[in-house]
């Protein structure tokens, strides 16, 4: 499969009604969504959208009996909105963590019978502008619902390239620790391979900086990497 790189600034040059974002765990999906929220609030993107609602699937799971969008928003944003009617506003929904939605199979297979009203709510959201993010397998399955939609953009977050890794170290690691971080990323194949994932890169930088003198066995295997992260987080 081939991919066409696209910078963040170009994602929103042509506004799409549907944006699907996929990526492995820790690759930066939620960070990207929060960046979108910040830019919208500063009138940099989605300039024709009055309201943007950010909804996490892990929270949506707690309200399986909610049967319409207005009620769902009243739960998530009860301190902000009251007597709200979504039809009176230009709205965009951001759905984070699609793979965590416990009725994902029913949502992505409409022909299946489902007794949980919340599935109908997420289906109804498809009638509005929306951005959905989740792990690769979930987005791959979910996008089959949009085969007839021409106003769709599908993005896979691939993580940092070599320049991105270098920029992160230069900008977020204190000067006295930069050389040992760079040396570790160069000498450890596991550390170098995992550094493209922002979560792992930030974790390794913290571990290396805290230890000052890194044990060469700290990142020999994935098990070593996870063990070191687990000790400190």
GROMACS elastic network, one bead per residue, 0.5 to 0.9 nm:
[ bonds ]
;  ai    aj funct       b0    kb
    3   156     6  0.86235   500
    6     9     6  0.82582   500
    6    10     6  0.65953   500
    6    11     6  0.70302   500
    6   155     6  0.87101   500
    7    10     6  0.56214   500
    7    11     6  0.68924   500
    8    11     6  0.54418   500
    8    12     6  0.78324   500
    9    12     6  0.66239   500
    9    13     6  0.72990   500
   10    13     6  0.51501   500
   10    14     6  0.79062   500
   11    14     6  0.72450   500
   11    15     6  0.80371   500
   11   153     6  0.84770   500
   12    15     6  0.53740   500
   12    16     6  0.76937   500
   12    45     6  0.65258   500
   12    46     6  0.75785   500
   13    45     6  0.84856   500
   15    18     6  0.88493   500
   15    45     6  0.87844   500
   15    46     6  0.72787   500
   15   151     6  0.83790   500
   16    19     6  0.65874   500
   16   129     6  0.78129   500
   16   130     6  0.88402   500
   16   150     6  0.89279   500
   16   151     6  0.51884   500
   16   152     6  0.57396   500
   16   153     6  0.66008   500
   17    92     6  0.86184   500
   17   128     6  0.73513   500
   17   130     6  0.63026   500
   17   131     6  0.81577   500
   17   151     6  0.56845   500
   17   152     6  0.63432   500
   17   153     6  0.84536   500
   18   126     6  0.82458   500
   18   128     6  0.85047   500
   18   129     6  0.59547   500
   18   130     6  0.52923   500
   18   131     6  0.58472   500
   18   132     6  0.79805   500
   18   146     6  0.88433   500
   18   149     6  0.84470   500
   18   151     6  0.63826   500
   18   153     6  0.63002   500
   18   154     6  0.83820   500
   19   129     6  0.85655   500
   19   130     6  0.65694   500
   19   132     6  0.63779   500
   19   133     6  0.84303   500
   19   151     6  0.86916   500
   19   152     6  0.57986   500
   19   154     6  0.58684   500
   19   155     6  0.75715   500
   20   130     6  0.85748   500
   20   131     6  0.58481   500
   20   133     6  0.59360   500
   20   134     6  0.82879   500
   20   139     6  0.68723   500
   20   142     6  0.89964   500
   20   143     6  0.76248   500
   20   152     6  0.76968   500
   20   153     6  0.62663   500
   20   155     6  0.61104   500
   20   156     6  0.83465   500
   21    29     6  0.72992   500
   21   131     6  0.75411   500
   21   132     6  0.61397   500
   21   134     6  0.65444   500
   21   135     6  0.83062   500
   21   136     6  0.83739   500
   21   139     6  0.72233   500
   21   153     6  0.84952   500
   21   154     6  0.60409   500
   21   156     6  0.56839   500
   21   157     6  0.72030   500
   22    29     6  0.72947   500
   22   132     6  0.84883   500
   22   133     6  0.56876   500
   22   134     6  0.51552   500
   22   135     6  0.51636   500
   22   137     6  0.82340   500
   22   138     6  0.80131   500
   22   139     6  0.59557   500
   22   140     6  0.81819   500
   22   154     6  0.79917   500
   22   155     6  0.63061   500
   22   157     6  0.62226   500
   23    26     6  0.82487   500
   23    27     6  0.61554   500
   23    28     6  0.78486   500
   23    29     6  0.67572   500
   23   133     6  0.82014   500
   23   134     6  0.67210   500
   23   135     6  0.50491   500
   23   136     6  0.52329   500
   23   137     6  0.89181   500
   23   139     6  0.88826   500
   23   155     6  0.86268   500
   23   156     6  0.55396   500
   23   157     6  0.51068   500
   23   158     6  0.67883   500
   23   159     6  0.85132   500
   24    27     6  0.56942   500
   24    28     6  0.85810   500
   24    29     6  0.85341   500
   24   134     6  0.82109   500
   24   135     6  0.53956   500
   24   136     6  0.63763   500
   24   157     6  0.80408   500
   24   158     6  0.83430   500
   24   197     6  0.85751   500
   25    28     6  0.78981   500
   25    29     6  0.82830   500
   25   134     6  0.87860   500
   25   135     6  0.68250   500
   25   197     6  0.85100   500
   25   199     6  0.85794   500
   26    29     6  0.75346   500
   26    30     6  0.87203   500
   26   197     6  0.62832   500
   26   198     6  0.64549   500
   26   199     6  0.50131   500
   26   200     6  0.73591   500
   27    30     6  0.87046   500
   27    31     6  0.88543   500
   27   157     6  0.68004   500
   27   158     6  0.71663   500
   27   159     6  0.56230   500
   27   160     6  0.86339   500
   27   196     6  0.80072   500
   27   198     6  0.56392   500
   27   199     6  0.66236   500
   27   200     6  0.86918   500
   28    31     6  0.50835   500
   28    32     6  0.61570   500
   28    33     6  0.87451   500
   28   157     6  0.74170   500
   28   159     6  0.73586   500
   28   197     6  0.77504   500
   28   198     6  0.64661   500
   28   199     6  0.75569   500
   29    32     6  0.51743   500
   29    33     6  0.63857   500
   29    34     6  0.88254   500
   29    96     6  0.82193   500
   29    97     6  0.87490   500
   29   133     6  0.66679   500
   29   134     6  0.75446   500
   29   135     6  0.88360   500
   29   157     6  0.72104   500
   30    33     6  0.50149   500
   30    34     6  0.62504   500
   30    35     6  0.85393   500
   30    96     6  0.69107   500
   30    97     6  0.82352   500
   30   133     6  0.78999   500
   31    34     6  0.52064   500
   31    35     6  0.61781   500
   31    36     6  0.87000   500
   32    36     6  0.62635   500
   32    37     6  0.87641   500
   33    37     6  0.63716   500
   33    38     6  0.87460   500
   33    54     6  0.85984   500
   33    94     6  0.75668   500
   33    96     6  0.78708   500
   33   131     6  0.86823   500
   33   133     6  0.82123   500
   34    38     6  0.62007   500
   34    39     6  0.85786   500
   34    54     6  0.89013   500
   35    38     6  0.51052   500
   35    39     6  0.61587   500
   35    40     6  0.85645   500
   36    39     6  0.51410   500
   36    40     6  0.60504   500
   36    41     6  0.85448   500
   36    45     6  0.76347   500
   37    40     6  0.51546   500
   37    41     6  0.61603   500
   37    42     6  0.86929   500
   37    45     6  0.89794   500
   37    52     6  0.76459   500
   37    54     6  0.82443   500
   37    94     6  0.89956   500
   38    41     6  0.51706   500
   38    42     6  0.64089   500
   38    43     6  0.88162   500
   38    44     6  0.87419   500
   39    42     6  0.50639   500
   39    43     6  0.62874   500
   39    44     6  0.51294   500
   39    45     6  0.60115   500
   39    46     6  0.87181   500
   40    44     6  0.55508   500
   40    46     6  0.60552   500
   40    47     6  0.71931   500
   40    49     6  0.86001   500
   40    52     6  0.82028   500
   41    44     6  0.76081   500
   41    45     6  0.84287   500
   42    45     6  0.80461   500
   43    46     6  0.72920   500
   43    47     6  0.57986   500
   44    47     6  0.68722   500
   45    48     6  0.85571   500
   45    49     6  0.88576   500
   46    49     6  0.54095   500
   46    50     6  0.85873   500
   46    92     6  0.87360   500
   47    50     6  0.78614   500
   48    90     6  0.75018   500
   49    52     6  0.72395   500
   49    89     6  0.83107   500
   49    90     6  0.52614   500
   49    91     6  0.57660   500
   49    92     6  0.67232   500
   50    89     6  0.64737   500
   50    90     6  0.52358   500
   50    91     6  0.59938   500
   50    92     6  0.81960   500
   51    89     6  0.71971   500
   51    90     6  0.64776   500
   51    92     6  0.63598   500
   51    93     6  0.85001   500
   52    90     6  0.88257   500
   52    91     6  0.58428   500
   52    93     6  0.57271   500
   52    94     6  0.72450   500
   53    73     6  0.80643   500
   53    76     6  0.89880   500
   53    77     6  0.87074   500
   53    91     6  0.77502   500
   53    92     6  0.64508   500
   53    94     6  0.60172   500
   53    95     6  0.84700   500
   54    76     6  0.89203   500
   54    92     6  0.88229   500
   54    93     6  0.61521   500
   54    95     6  0.62554   500
   54    96     6  0.75127   500
   55    58     6  0.88773   500
   55    59     6  0.76517   500
   55    60     6  0.72747   500
   55    73     6  0.89035   500
   55    76     6  0.77183   500
   55    93     6  0.74369   500
   55    94     6  0.60265   500
   55    95     6  0.50563   500
   55    96     6  0.62104   500
   55    97     6  0.89845   500
   56    59     6  0.54849   500
   56    60     6  0.62815   500
   56    61     6  0.88562   500
   56    94     6  0.83158   500
   56    95     6  0.59520   500
   56    97     6  0.62500   500
   56    98     6  0.82016   500
   56   100     6  0.88335   500
   56   101     6  0.88324   500
   57    61     6  0.60947   500
   57    62     6  0.89577   500
   57    95     6  0.68973   500
   57    96     6  0.60949   500
   57    97     6  0.55274   500
   57    98     6  0.61018   500
   57    99     6  0.81154   500
   57   100     6  0.59137   500
   57   101     6  0.51020   500
   57   102     6  0.82862   500
   58    61     6  0.54241   500
   58    62     6  0.74922   500
   58    96     6  0.86066   500
   58    97     6  0.72153   500
   58    98     6  0.87315   500
   58   100     6  0.59352   500
   58   101     6  0.63908   500
   58   102     6  0.83014   500
   59    62     6  0.55872   500
   59    63     6  0.76155   500
   59    76     6  0.88449   500
   59   101     6  0.88906   500
   60    63     6  0.55663   500
   60    64     6  0.72179   500
   60    72     6  0.83063   500
   60    76     6  0.89277   500
   60   101     6  0.74597   500
   60   118     6  0.80072   500
   61    64     6  0.59195   500
   61   100     6  0.84055   500
   61   101     6  0.62601   500
   61   102     6  0.64084   500
   61   103     6  0.82738   500
   61   118     6  0.83361   500
   62    65     6  0.87381   500
   63    66     6  0.57379   500
   63    72     6  0.79968   500
   63    75     6  0.89143   500
   63   118     6  0.70200   500
   64    67     6  0.82322   500
   64   116     6  0.58621   500
   64   117     6  0.63334   500
   64   119     6  0.77687   500
   65   116     6  0.60871   500
   65   117     6  0.53047   500
   65   118     6  0.58622   500
   66    69     6  0.81687   500
   66    71     6  0.66102   500
   66    72     6  0.63876   500
   66   116     6  0.84233   500
   66   117     6  0.59208   500
   66   118     6  0.54041   500
   66   121     6  0.77008   500
   67    70     6  0.89021   500
   67    71     6  0.73106   500
   67    72     6  0.79148   500
   67   116     6  0.84134   500
   67   118     6  0.56680   500
   67   119     6  0.83536   500
   67   120     6  0.69239   500
   67   121     6  0.60636   500
   68    71     6  0.56170   500
   68    72     6  0.65067   500
   68    73     6  0.89479   500
   68   117     6  0.79453   500
   68   118     6  0.76137   500
   68   120     6  0.76578   500
   68   121     6  0.53310   500
   68   122     6  0.89167   500
   68   124     6  0.81604   500
   69    72     6  0.50432   500
   69    73     6  0.61843   500
   69    74     6  0.85370   500
   69    86     6  0.77982   500
   69   121     6  0.57561   500
   69   122     6  0.81221   500
   69   124     6  0.76490   500
   69   125     6  0.75703   500
   70    73     6  0.51995   500
   70    74     6  0.61542   500
   70    75     6  0.88154   500
   70    83     6  0.86398   500
   70    84     6  0.65861   500
   70    85     6  0.64648   500
   70    86     6  0.65630   500
   71    75     6  0.64686   500
   71    76     6  0.88801   500
   71    84     6  0.89531   500
   72    75     6  0.52508   500
   72    76     6  0.63963   500
   72    77     6  0.84669   500
   72   118     6  0.87289   500
   72   121     6  0.81920   500
   73    76     6  0.50306   500
   73    77     6  0.55308   500
   73    78     6  0.72701   500
   73    81     6  0.80956   500
   73    84     6  0.84274   500
   74    77     6  0.53258   500
   74    79     6  0.83961   500
   74    80     6  0.85870   500
   74    81     6  0.67438   500
   74    82     6  0.69066   500
   74    83     6  0.84287   500
   74    84     6  0.77857   500
   75    78     6  0.53941   500
   75    79     6  0.89172   500
   76    79     6  0.84610   500
   77    80     6  0.53846   500
   77    81     6  0.60985   500
   77    82     6  0.86677   500
   78    81     6  0.56578   500
   78    82     6  0.67746   500
   79    82     6  0.80550   500
   81    84     6  0.61467   500
   82    85     6  0.89408   500
   84    88     6  0.85947   500
   85    88     6  0.58687   500
   85    89     6  0.77494   500
   86    89     6  0.56889   500
   86    90     6  0.79794   500
   86    91     6  0.73352   500
   87    90     6  0.76988   500
   87    91     6  0.84940   500
   90   128     6  0.86666   500
   90   129     6  0.86949   500
   91   128     6  0.69367   500
   91   129     6  0.67303   500
   91   130     6  0.84960   500
   92   125     6  0.89654   500
   92   128     6  0.64809   500
   92   130     6  0.51944   500
   92   131     6  0.76837   500
   93   125     6  0.73335   500
   93   128     6  0.74657   500
   93   129     6  0.64564   500
   93   131     6  0.62097   500
   93   132     6  0.81778   500
   94   129     6  0.89273   500
   94   130     6  0.57660   500
   94   132     6  0.58992   500
   94   133     6  0.79743   500
   95    98     6  0.68318   500
   95   130     6  0.75573   500
   95   131     6  0.61931   500
   95   133     6  0.62740   500
   95   134     6  0.86201   500
   96    99     6  0.88050   500
   96   100     6  0.87555   500
   96   131     6  0.84090   500
   96   132     6  0.61331   500
   96   133     6  0.51000   500
   96   134     6  0.65427   500
   97   100     6  0.53733   500
   97   101     6  0.71467   500
   97   132     6  0.79581   500
   97   133     6  0.58524   500
   97   135     6  0.74607   500
   98   101     6  0.54759   500
   98   102     6  0.89848   500
   98   104     6  0.72688   500
   98   132     6  0.69747   500
   98   133     6  0.61007   500
   98   135     6  0.74554   500
   98   138     6  0.67674   500
   98   139     6  0.76702   500
   98   142     6  0.89096   500
   99   102     6  0.79276   500
   99   104     6  0.68117   500
   99   133     6  0.85563   500
   99   134     6  0.54906   500
   99   135     6  0.60973   500
   99   136     6  0.87971   500
   99   137     6  0.81112   500
   99   138     6  0.54031   500
   99   139     6  0.80148   500
  100   103     6  0.86771   500
  100   104     6  0.76798   500
  100   134     6  0.80806   500
  101   104     6  0.52395   500
  101   105     6  0.88345   500
  101   107     6  0.89874   500
  102   105     6  0.79688   500
  103   106     6  0.54188   500
  103   107     6  0.62653   500
  103   108     6  0.88059   500
  103   114     6  0.86784   500
  103   116     6  0.83212   500
  103   118     6  0.87007   500
  103   119     6  0.69122   500
  104   108     6  0.61011   500
  104   109     6  0.84147   500
  104   119     6  0.83112   500
  104   138     6  0.82004   500
  104   142     6  0.86473   500
  105   108     6  0.53739   500
  105   109     6  0.60432   500
  105   110     6  0.87923   500
  105   112     6  0.85084   500
  106   109     6  0.51080   500
  106   110     6  0.61901   500
  106   111     6  0.80491   500
  106   112     6  0.59337   500
  106   113     6  0.74284   500
  106   114     6  0.64194   500
  106   119     6  0.72812   500
  107   110     6  0.60408   500
  107   112     6  0.85790   500
  107   114     6  0.87180   500
  107   119     6  0.58696   500
  107   120     6  0.80058   500
  107   122     6  0.75989   500
  107   123     6  0.69724   500
  107   142     6  0.81570   500
  108   111     6  0.89750   500
  108   138     6  0.88853   500
  108   141     6  0.68466   500
  108   142     6  0.52918   500
  108   143     6  0.83708   500
  108   144     6  0.78921   500
  108   145     6  0.69434   500
  109   112     6  0.58400   500
  109   142     6  0.85369   500
  109   145     6  0.83423   500
  110   113     6  0.76016   500
  110   114     6  0.85754   500
  110   123     6  0.88939   500
  110   145     6  0.88490   500
  114   117     6  0.79273   500
  114   119     6  0.76051   500
  114   120     6  0.88817   500
  115   119     6  0.85709   500
  116   119     6  0.60508   500
  116   120     6  0.77736   500
  117   120     6  0.53647   500
  117   121     6  0.67302   500
  118   122     6  0.65240   500
  118   123     6  0.86308   500
  119   122     6  0.53239   500
  119   123     6  0.62165   500
  119   124     6  0.86360   500
  120   124     6  0.60431   500
  120   125     6  0.86630   500
  121   124     6  0.50173   500
  121   125     6  0.63908   500
  122   125     6  0.50690   500
  122   126     6  0.69775   500
  123   126     6  0.54956   500
  123   127     6  0.78229   500
  124   127     6  0.56847   500
  124   128     6  0.78195   500
  125   128     6  0.54977   500
  125   129     6  0.78583   500
  125   130     6  0.72607   500
  126   129     6  0.72134   500
  126   130     6  0.68933   500
  127   130     6  0.84831   500
  132   139     6  0.81656   500
  133   138     6  0.89375   500
  133   139     6  0.73044   500
  134   137     6  0.82077   500
  134   138     6  0.61687   500
  134   139     6  0.60103   500
  135   138     6  0.55214   500
  135   139     6  0.63961   500
  135   140     6  0.86616   500
  136   139     6  0.53771   500
  136   140     6  0.60302   500
  136   141     6  0.86321   500
  136   156     6  0.76670   500
  137   140     6  0.51442   500
  137   141     6  0.62839   500
  137   142     6  0.85699   500
  138   141     6  0.52608   500
  138   142     6  0.59679   500
  138   143     6  0.85626   500
  139   143     6  0.58685   500
  139   144     6  0.87902   500
  139   154     6  0.88657   500
  140   143     6  0.56423   500
  140   144     6  0.72777   500
  141   144     6  0.58807   500
  141   145     6  0.82286   500
  142   145     6  0.59826   500
  142   146     6  0.80196   500
  143   146     6  0.53391   500
  143   147     6  0.71707   500
  143   154     6  0.84888   500
  144   147     6  0.56500   500
  145   148     6  0.80952   500
  145   149     6  0.88006   500
  146   149     6  0.51848   500
  146   150     6  0.83986   500
  146   152     6  0.78015   500
  147   150     6  0.80935   500
  149   152     6  0.61278   500
  150   153     6  0.86342   500
  158   161     6  0.83713   500
  158   196     6  0.78570   500
  158   197     6  0.80716   500
  159   164     6  0.84859   500
  159   195     6  0.86462   500
  159   196     6  0.50493   500
  159   197     6  0.52524   500
  159   198     6  0.66674   500
  160   163     6  0.74709   500
  160   165     6  0.57986   500
  160   168     6  0.89923   500
  160   195     6  0.74329   500
  160   197     6  0.64758   500
  160   198     6  0.69688   500
  161   164     6  0.50845   500
  161   165     6  0.62807   500
  161   166     6  0.87129   500
  161   195     6  0.88748   500
  161   196     6  0.62052   500
  162   165     6  0.51649   500
  162   166     6  0.62589   500
  162   167     6  0.86143   500
  162   195     6  0.89307   500
  162   196     6  0.78011   500
  163   166     6  0.50911   500
  163   167     6  0.60622   500
  163   168     6  0.85606   500
  164   167     6  0.50598   500
  164   168     6  0.61164   500
  164   169     6  0.86910   500
  164   196     6  0.81144   500
  165   168     6  0.51494   500
  165   169     6  0.63408   500
  165   170     6  0.86514   500
  165   195     6  0.68082   500
  165   196     6  0.67946   500
  165   198     6  0.85930   500
  165   201     6  0.78384   500
  166   169     6  0.52621   500
  166   170     6  0.61432   500
  166   171     6  0.85893   500
  166   182     6  0.83881   500
  167   170     6  0.50734   500
  167   171     6  0.59999   500
  167   172     6  0.83339   500
  168   171     6  0.52475   500
  168   172     6  0.57033   500
  168   173     6  0.76145   500
  168   201     6  0.85585   500
  168   202     6  0.84730   500
  169   172     6  0.54958   500
  169   173     6  0.52340   500
  169   174     6  0.84686   500
  169   178     6  0.67091   500
  169   181     6  0.77243   500
  169   182     6  0.77776   500
  169   201     6  0.88620   500
  169   202     6  0.88277   500
  169   205     6  0.77686   500
  170   173     6  0.61653   500
  170   174     6  0.80348   500
  170   175     6  0.80195   500
  170   178     6  0.71947   500
  171   174     6  0.80124   500
  172   202     6  0.86448   500
  172   205     6  0.88013   500
  173   176     6  0.83346   500
  173   177     6  0.65321   500
  173   178     6  0.59807   500
  173   181     6  0.83313   500
  173   205     6  0.70528   500
  173   206     6  0.82915   500
  173   209     6  0.79622   500
  174   177     6  0.56896   500
  174   178     6  0.64260   500
  174   209     6  0.84643   500
  175   178     6  0.53998   500
  175   179     6  0.80888   500
  176   179     6  0.73730   500
  176   180     6  0.85381   500
  176   209     6  0.88668   500
  177   180     6  0.57046   500
  177   181     6  0.63179   500
  177   182     6  0.87725   500
  177   205     6  0.87491   500
  177   208     6  0.79787   500
  177   209     6  0.57594   500
  177   212     6  0.72809   500
  178   181     6  0.51779   500
  178   182     6  0.61133   500
  178   183     6  0.85716   500
  178   205     6  0.88517   500
  178   209     6  0.83789   500
  179   182     6  0.50940   500
  179   183     6  0.60372   500
  179   184     6  0.85580   500
  180   183     6  0.50194   500
  180   184     6  0.60842   500
  180   185     6  0.85933   500
  180   208     6  0.74056   500
  180   209     6  0.80057   500
  180   212     6  0.76562   500
  180   213     6  0.77449   500
  180   214     6  0.79070   500
  181   184     6  0.52219   500
  181   185     6  0.62423   500
  181   186     6  0.85930   500
  181   204     6  0.82290   500
  181   205     6  0.62901   500
  181   208     6  0.62602   500
  181   209     6  0.73295   500
  181   214     6  0.89763   500
  182   185     6  0.52169   500
  182   186     6  0.61514   500
  182   187     6  0.86627   500
  183   186     6  0.50585   500
  183   187     6  0.60436   500
  183   188     6  0.84779   500
  184   187     6  0.51843   500
  184   188     6  0.58467   500
  184   191     6  0.72893   500
  184   192     6  0.82261   500
  184   208     6  0.81349   500
  184   214     6  0.78053   500
  184   216     6  0.80060   500
  184   219     6  0.86827   500
  185   188     6  0.56539   500
  185   189     6  0.75238   500
  185   190     6  0.83383   500
  185   191     6  0.53461   500
  185   193     6  0.86426   500
  185   195     6  0.76300   500
  185   204     6  0.89527   500
  186   189     6  0.73612   500
  186   191     6  0.79609   500
  186   192     6  0.63572   500
  187   191     6  0.81911   500
  187   192     6  0.79186   500
  187   216     6  0.86129   500
  188   191     6  0.51972   500
  188   192     6  0.61240   500
  188   193     6  0.85788   500
  188   216     6  0.78993   500
  188   217     6  0.89240   500
  188   219     6  0.64081   500
  188   220     6  0.65676   500
  189   192     6  0.51000   500
  189   193     6  0.60514   500
  189   194     6  0.85999   500
  189   219     6  0.82251   500
  189   220     6  0.75205   500
  189   221     6  0.87876   500
  190   193     6  0.51435   500
  190   194     6  0.61273   500
  190   195     6  0.84453   500
  190   219     6  0.61323   500
  190   220     6  0.62332   500
  190   221     6  0.62055   500
  190   222     6  0.67693   500
  190   225     6  0.80549   500
  191   194     6  0.52826   500
  191   195     6  0.59257   500
  191   200     6  0.85215   500
  191   201     6  0.80820   500
  191   204     6  0.77131   500
  191   219     6  0.60465   500
  191   220     6  0.80183   500
  191   221     6  0.87668   500
  191   222     6  0.87705   500
  191   225     6  0.78446   500
  192   195     6  0.52653   500
  192   196     6  0.77109   500
  192   201     6  0.89610   500
  193   196     6  0.66198   500
  193   197     6  0.86276   500
  194   197     6  0.57546   500
  194   198     6  0.86110   500
  194   200     6  0.62586   500
  194   201     6  0.69472   500
  194   222     6  0.89639   500
  195   198     6  0.67823   500
  195   199     6  0.84016   500
  195   200     6  0.60428   500
  195   202     6  0.83060   500
  195   204     6  0.81082   500
  196   199     6  0.88649   500
  196   200     6  0.78712   500
  196   201     6  0.69203   500
  197   200     6  0.55120   500
  197   201     6  0.61452   500
  197   202     6  0.87084   500
  198   201     6  0.50610   500
  198   202     6  0.60626   500
  198   203     6  0.84238   500
  199   202     6  0.53835   500
  199   203     6  0.61231   500
  199   204     6  0.86323   500
  200   204     6  0.59703   500
  200   205     6  0.84484   500
  200   225     6  0.86833   500
  200   229     6  0.84619   500
  201   204     6  0.51868   500
  201   205     6  0.61127   500
  201   206     6  0.86079   500
  202   205     6  0.51488   500
  202   206     6  0.62474   500
  202   207     6  0.86791   500
  203   206     6  0.51866   500
  203   207     6  0.61757   500
  203   208     6  0.86074   500
  203   229     6  0.65294   500
  203   232     6  0.88029   500
  203   233     6  0.87029   500
  204   208     6  0.59626   500
  204   209     6  0.83156   500
  204   225     6  0.81144   500
  204   228     6  0.85031   500
  204   229     6  0.75997   500
  205   208     6  0.52402   500
  205   209     6  0.59461   500
  205   210     6  0.84540   500
  206   209     6  0.51047   500
  206   210     6  0.59904   500
  206   211     6  0.85558   500
  207   210     6  0.51845   500
  207   211     6  0.61753   500
  207   212     6  0.85613   500
  207   214     6  0.84905   500
  207   228     6  0.74124   500
  207   229     6  0.74672   500
  207   232     6  0.76201   500
  208   211     6  0.52511   500
  208   212     6  0.60254   500
  208   213     6  0.73553   500
  208   214     6  0.59611   500
  209   212     6  0.52580   500
  209   213     6  0.83100   500
  209   214     6  0.85750   500
  210   213     6  0.86099   500
  211   214     6  0.58816   500
  211   215     6  0.85693   500
  214   217     6  0.84117   500
  214   218     6  0.71661   500
  215   218     6  0.53904   500
  215   219     6  0.84011   500
  216   219     6  0.69759   500
  216   220     6  0.74165   500
  217   220     6  0.52673   500
  217   221     6  0.83287   500
  217   224     6  0.75518   500
  218   221     6  0.80839   500
  218   224     6  0.56220   500
  218   225     6  0.66232   500
  218   227     6  0.87014   500
  218   228     6  0.70419   500
  219   222     6  0.70216   500
  219   223     6  0.81563   500
  219   224     6  0.52769   500
  219   225     6  0.51048   500
  219   226     6  0.88495   500
  219   228     6  0.82646   500
  220   223     6  0.82511   500
  220   224     6  0.62934   500
  220   225     6  0.76362   500
  221   224     6  0.51552   500
  221   225     6  0.64552   500
  221   226     6  0.88265   500
  222   226     6  0.61918   500
  222   227     6  0.84700   500
  223   226     6  0.52044   500
  223   227     6  0.59777   500
  223   228     6  0.85560   500
  224   227     6  0.50821   500
  224   228     6  0.61553   500
  224   229     6  0.86117   500
  225   228     6  0.53196   500
  225   229     6  0.62829   500
  225   230     6  0.85937   500
  226   229     6  0.50764   500
  226   230     6  0.59409   500
  226   231     6  0.86409   500
  227   230     6  0.50282   500
  227   231     6  0.63109   500
  227   232     6  0.89960   500
  228   231     6  0.53142   500
  228   232     6  0.68178   500
  228   233     6  0.89760   500
  229   232     6  0.54815   500
  229   233     6  0.61203   500
  230   233     6  0.55145   500
